[in-house]
Amino acid sequence: MVMLLASFWFLVPGALGFVGLGEAASGSVAGVQVLIDTFMSLFAIALGFLVGTALTRQVGDVQARVGARRTS
């Protein structure tokens, strides 16, 4: 899980960030939009991991309850 998180945090927004910084340094208005897109992608990745983790835990709890009911 740790390596998966690191790959998403560095690869996905990293390329967008470099393009955005290059555009912003040249004074282009498009650079600001790319930087906003970079931060939005960071937010979406973080939110996706949080929701996925919560759902995974809930599914595990439900499976444990169903398994306990079947054995009793």
N, CA, C and O of each residue as an XYZ file, in Angstrom:
288
protein
N       0.824     -1.192      0.000
C       0.000      0.000      0.000
C       0.873      1.263      0.000
O       0.555      2.243     -0.674
N       1.963      1.231      0.752
C       2.825      2.409      0.831
C       3.436      2.726     -0.528
O       3.489      3.890     -0.924
N       3.892      1.719     -1.237
C       4.491      1.954     -2.552
C       3.447      2.422     -3.562
O       3.751      3.226     -4.442
N       2.231      1.927     -3.440
C       1.165      2.362     -4.335
C       0.859      3.837     -4.117
O       0.706      4.589     -5.079
N       0.771      4.249     -2.874
C       0.518      5.657     -2.580
C       1.635      6.545     -3.109
O       1.379      7.594     -3.700
N       2.864      6.123     -2.895
C       3.996      6.929     -3.359
C       3.982      7.090     -4.875
O       4.283      8.166     -5.390
N       3.639      6.041     -5.576
C       3.617      6.144     -7.040
C       2.541      7.110     -7.509
O       2.775      7.890     -8.433
N       1.378      7.074     -6.895
C       0.328      8.015     -7.288
C       0.705      9.452     -6.937
O       0.495     10.362     -7.739
N       1.257      9.660     -5.748
C       1.571     11.020     -5.313
C       2.683     11.643     -6.145
O       2.708     12.862     -6.317
N       3.603     10.836     -6.666
C       4.709     11.405     -7.431
C       4.444     11.431     -8.930
O       4.761     12.421     -9.589
N       3.881     10.390     -9.472
C       3.760     10.296    -10.925
C       2.602     11.103    -11.491
O       2.777     11.862    -12.444
N       1.440     10.945    -10.918
C       0.253     11.572    -11.513
C       0.333     13.097    -11.468
O       0.297     13.736    -12.519
N       0.439     13.695    -10.284
C       0.489     15.160    -10.272
C       1.863     15.723    -10.628
O       1.979     16.908    -10.940
N       2.901     14.895    -10.586
C       4.240     15.387    -10.872
C       4.384     15.914    -12.281
O       4.944     16.990    -12.489
N       3.887     15.172    -13.248
C       3.981     15.606    -14.643
C       3.152     16.866    -14.871
O       3.597     17.797    -15.542
N       1.957     16.888    -14.314
C       1.125     18.087    -14.453
C       1.769     19.289    -13.771
O       1.712     20.409    -14.279
N       2.378     19.044    -12.620
C       3.013     20.137    -11.887
C       4.170     20.760    -12.650
O       4.315     21.982    -12.668
N       4.994     19.934    -13.279
C       6.119     20.467    -14.046
C       5.637     21.266    -15.251
O       6.196     22.318    -15.564
N       4.621     20.781    -15.914
C       4.075     21.523    -17.054
C       3.484     22.844    -16.573
O       3.695     23.891    -17.185
N       2.738     22.780    -15.467
C       2.123     23.994    -14.931
C       3.144     25.019    -14.481
O       2.979     26.213    -14.731
N       4.208     24.561    -13.814
C       5.246     25.501    -13.384
C       5.959     26.131    -14.574
O       6.286     27.318    -14.557
N       6.194     25.332    -15.597
C       6.825     25.870    -16.803
C       5.960     26.913    -17.486
O       6.449     27.954    -17.923
N       4.679     26.626    -17.574
C       3.752     27.577    -18.191
C       3.599     28.835    -17.336
O       3.568     29.949    -17.860
N       3.504     28.650    -16.014
C       3.346     29.802    -15.126
C       4.599     30.675    -15.137
O       4.499     31.900    -15.069
N       5.776     30.057    -15.221
C       7.025     30.821    -15.263
C       7.139     31.646    -16.539
O       7.765     32.706    -16.547
N       6.537     31.159    -17.605
C       6.583     31.909    -18.859
C       5.510     32.992    -18.917
O       5.442     33.753    -19.882
N       4.672     33.061    -17.884
C       3.648     34.104    -17.836
C       2.360     33.730    -18.531
O       1.504     34.589    -18.747
N       2.205     32.489    -18.880
C       1.004     32.047    -19.583
C      -0.154     31.851    -18.604
O       0.034     31.365    -17.489
N      -1.338     32.233    -19.036
C      -2.536     32.033    -18.218
C      -2.869     30.549    -18.132
O      -3.446     30.105    -17.139
N      -2.522     29.790    -19.136
C      -2.799     28.350    -19.137
C      -2.030     27.643    -18.030
O      -2.465     26.596    -17.550
N      -0.902     28.195    -17.621
C      -0.115     27.595    -16.548
C      -0.862     27.574    -15.232
O      -0.764     26.610    -14.473
N      -1.604     28.624    -14.959
C      -2.396     28.677    -13.727
C      -3.474     27.605    -13.764
O      -3.731     26.950    -12.754
N      -4.100     27.422    -14.904
C      -5.137     26.394    -15.030
C      -4.548     25.001    -14.849
O      -5.179     24.137    -14.241
N      -3.363     24.777    -15.365
C      -2.715     23.474    -15.200
C      -2.370     23.235    -13.734
O      -2.516     22.115    -13.244
N      -1.916     24.262    -13.030
C      -1.627     24.115    -11.599
C      -2.894     23.826    -10.801
O      -2.873     23.020     -9.870
N      -3.989     24.475    -11.159
C      -5.274     24.185    -10.504
C      -5.681     22.747    -10.779
O      -6.150     22.050     -9.879
N      -5.505     22.299    -12.012
C      -5.807     20.903    -12.355
C      -4.934     19.937    -11.563
O      -5.390     18.862    -11.173
N      -3.682     20.316    -11.326
C      -2.777     19.475    -10.540
C      -3.288     19.321     -9.118
O      -3.338     18.209     -8.592
N      -3.666     20.418     -8.497
C      -4.179     20.339     -7.131
C      -5.504     19.588     -7.066
O      -5.775     18.884     -6.093
N      -6.322     19.735     -8.091
C      -7.583     18.987     -8.121
C      -7.322     17.489     -8.270
O      -8.031     16.675     -7.679
N      -6.319     17.124     -9.049
C      -5.999     15.700     -9.184
C      -5.448     15.146     -7.878
O      -5.750     14.006     -7.524
N      -4.646     15.924     -7.151
C      -4.177     15.503     -5.828
C      -5.351     15.280     -4.884
O      -5.393     14.287     -4.159
N      -6.292     16.197     -4.897
C      -7.476     16.079     -4.049
C      -8.299     14.854     -4.424
O      -8.765     14.126     -3.548
N      -8.480     14.625     -5.718
C      -9.261     13.470     -6.167
C      -8.591     12.152     -5.787
O      -9.272     11.204     -5.397
N      -7.278     12.083     -5.896
C      -6.555     10.866     -5.516
C      -6.698     10.617     -4.021
O      -6.967      9.493     -3.598
N      -6.520     11.666     -3.222
C      -6.641     11.517     -1.768
C      -8.052     11.100     -1.378
O      -8.228     10.213     -0.543
N      -9.044     11.724     -1.970
C     -10.433     11.377     -1.667
C     -10.750      9.950     -2.097
O     -11.454      9.233     -1.387
N     -10.243      9.536     -3.238
C     -10.467      8.171     -3.704
C      -9.867      7.139     -2.773
O     -10.483      6.109     -2.499
N      -8.662      7.413     -2.284
C      -8.050      6.487     -1.330
C      -8.827      6.434     -0.024
O      -8.986      5.359      0.553
N      -9.311      7.573      0.450
C     -10.086      7.587      1.693
C     -11.394      6.814      1.550
O     -11.747      6.016      2.418
N     -12.104      7.051      0.464
C     -13.368      6.347      0.237
C     -13.120      4.862      0.035
O     -13.850      4.033      0.578
N     -12.104      4.518     -0.734
C     -11.784      3.108     -0.955
C     -11.412      2.386      0.318
O     -11.821      1.245      0.530
N     -10.638      3.041      1.172
C     -10.264      2.438      2.451
C     -11.482      2.243      3.338
O     -11.632      1.197      3.969
N     -12.351      3.241      3.388
C     -13.560      3.129      4.207
C     -14.462      2.005      3.708
O     -14.994      1.236      4.509
N     -14.636      1.904      2.402
C     -15.482      0.841      1.846
C     -14.882     -0.533      2.092
O     -15.604     -1.484      2.390
N     -13.573     -0.641      1.970
C     -12.910     -1.922      2.209
C     -13.100     -2.372      3.643
O     -13.351     -3.549      3.901
N     -12.983     -1.449      4.567
C     -13.179     -1.797      5.977
C     -14.621     -2.204      6.241
O     -14.873     -3.146      6.994
N     -15.571     -1.502      5.628
C     -16.981     -1.832      5.830
C     -17.306     -3.213      5.269
O     -18.029     -3.985      5.899
N     -16.782     -3.524      4.104
C     -17.031     -4.838      3.500
C     -16.448     -5.933      4.377
O     -17.068     -6.982      4.550
N     -15.265     -5.703      4.933
C     -14.658     -6.684      5.832
C     -15.495     -6.901      7.080
O     -15.631     -8.032      7.545
N     -16.062     -5.826      7.631
C     -16.920     -5.949      8.814
C     -18.191     -6.727      8.493
O     -18.620     -7.570      9.282
N     -18.790     -6.451      7.348
C     -20.017     -7.156      6.955
C     -19.729     -8.633      6.736
O     -20.509     -9.484      7.164
N     -18.622     -8.948      6.078
C     -18.273    -10.352      5.857
C     -18.030    -11.067      7.178
O     -18.400    -12.232      7.325
N     -17.421    -10.396      8.133
C     -17.181    -11.011      9.443
C     -18.498    -11.276     10.165
O     -18.651    -12.313     10.810
N     -19.445    -10.356     10.066
C     -20.749    -10.541     10.712
C     -21.528    -11.684     10.075
O     -22.147    -12.489     10.771
N     -21.493    -11.748      8.748
C     -22.199    -12.827      8.050
C     -21.569    -14.164      8.402
O     -22.284    -15.141      8.623
N     -20.253    -14.226      8.458
C     -19.568    -15.458      8.831
C     -19.888    -15.870     10.255
O     -20.012    -17.062     10.537
N     -20.023    -14.907     11.160
C     -20.352    -15.207     12.556
C     -21.782    -15.724     12.676
O     -22.054    -16.604     13.494
N     -22.687    -15.194     11.878
C     -24.082    -15.649     11.923
C     -24.217    -17.071     11.389
O     -25.024    -17.858     11.883
N     -23.422    -17.386     10.380
C     -23.510    -18.731      9.798
C     -22.977    -19.794     10.745
O     -23.468    -20.923     10.749
N     -21.985    -19.447     11.541
C     -21.400    -20.441     12.445
C     -22.191    -20.586     13.734
O     -22.022    -21.577     14.444
N     -23.054    -19.621     14.057
C     -23.801    -19.734     15.316
C     -25.178    -20.296     15.140
O     -25.914    -20.445     16.116
